[in-house]
């Protein structure tokens, strides 16, 4: 682990190799999308979003926070990979939210106005 003395942040040493960074980001994307797909309730989806996309401790932030600590030539490759990871997560979470809302609306009991 490399520790940035200014920000007191540690990043994995193997991320100094941009190919490894991109491969890890791709693997994280698959795990994140699977977690969102597995969420069966709004609460489970919110928990998955906090785990992956949370502002302070989300897993995606580890990738985004590592960008400034990479050599300049590698940032051009790692930056778009990290941003694509974040955007894929946001898009899938929003899509899953719509799916859960549609399921909840479909499963909601109907009110029979003909009953006395």
Buried (B, 14 or more C-beta within 10 A) or exposed (E): EEEEEEEEBEBEEEBBEBEEBBEBBEEBBEEBBEBBBEBEEEEBBEBBBEBBBEEEEBBBBBBBBBBEBBEEEBBEBBBEBBBBBBEBBBEBBEEBBEBBEEEEEEEEEEEEEEEE
